[in-house]
Amino acid sequence: MRFIALLILIIPGIAATFGIKLMRDAFFGDFYPLFFHVGIQFAAGLILLLAGLAFIGGFILFRDRKRNLTKDK
């Protein structure tokens, strides 16, 4: 079961890492032919980064709430 959870977390982690790479390449002018403009490449990288981080953060928050490790409001 832990292996499946690890696989679920690795995929968004890879997407977030690729998003950082896309943003870095757009910042330094390295251009992928898939994107039509450097700004679009940067925006796609930002979306991948935020989506990956949100998924990982939500997964950790859900796990902590299930185990009653969060503070009550």
C-alpha positions in Angstrom: 0.0 0.0 0.0 2.9 2.4 0.7 4.4 1.7 -2.7 1.1 2.8 -4.4 1.1 6.0 -2.3 4.7 6.6 -3.2 3.9 6.3 -6.9 0.9 8.6 -6.5 3.3 11.3 -5.1 6.1 10.7 -7.6 4.0 11.6 -10.7 3.0 15.1 -9.5 6.6 15.6 -8.2 7.9 14.9 -11.6 5.4 17.3 -13.1 6.4 20.0 -10.7 10.0 19.5 -11.5 9.4 19.7 -15.2 7.4 22.9 -14.5 10.4 24.4 -12.8 12.6 23.4 -15.8 10.2 25.0 -18.2 10.1 28.2 -16.3 13.9 28.3 -16.0 14.4 27.6 -19.7 11.9 30.3 -20.6 13.7 32.8 -18.3 17.0 32.1 -19.9 15.7 32.0 -23.5 15.9 28.3 -24.2 12.8 27.6 -26.2 10.8 24.4 -26.8 9.3 24.2 -30.3 6.1 22.8 -28.7 5.2 26.2 -27.3 4.6 29.2 -29.6 6.0 31.9 -27.3 8.3 32.0 -24.3 5.5 33.5 -22.2 3.3 30.5 -23.0 6.2 28.2 -22.0 6.6 30.0 -18.7 2.9 29.9 -18.0 2.7 26.2 -18.7 5.6 25.6 -16.3 4.0 27.7 -13.6 0.7 25.7 -14.0 2.6 22.4 -13.8 4.5 23.6 -10.7 1.5 24.9 -8.9 -0.6 21.8 -9.7 2.1 19.4 -8.6 2.6 21.3 -5.3 -1.1 21.6 -4.7 -1.6 17.8 -5.2 1.3 16.9 -2.9 0.1 19.4 -0.2 -3.4 18.2 -0.4 -2.3 14.6 -0.1 -0.3 15.3 3.0 -3.1 17.4 4.5 -5.6 14.7 3.9 -3.3 12.1 5.4 -2.7 14.2 8.5 -6.4 15.0 9.0 -7.2 11.2 8.7 -4.7 10.5 11.5 -5.9 13.5 13.6 -2.5 15.3 13.4 -3.9 18.7 12.6 -4.9 21.4 15.0 -8.6 22.1 15.7 -9.8 25.5 14.7 
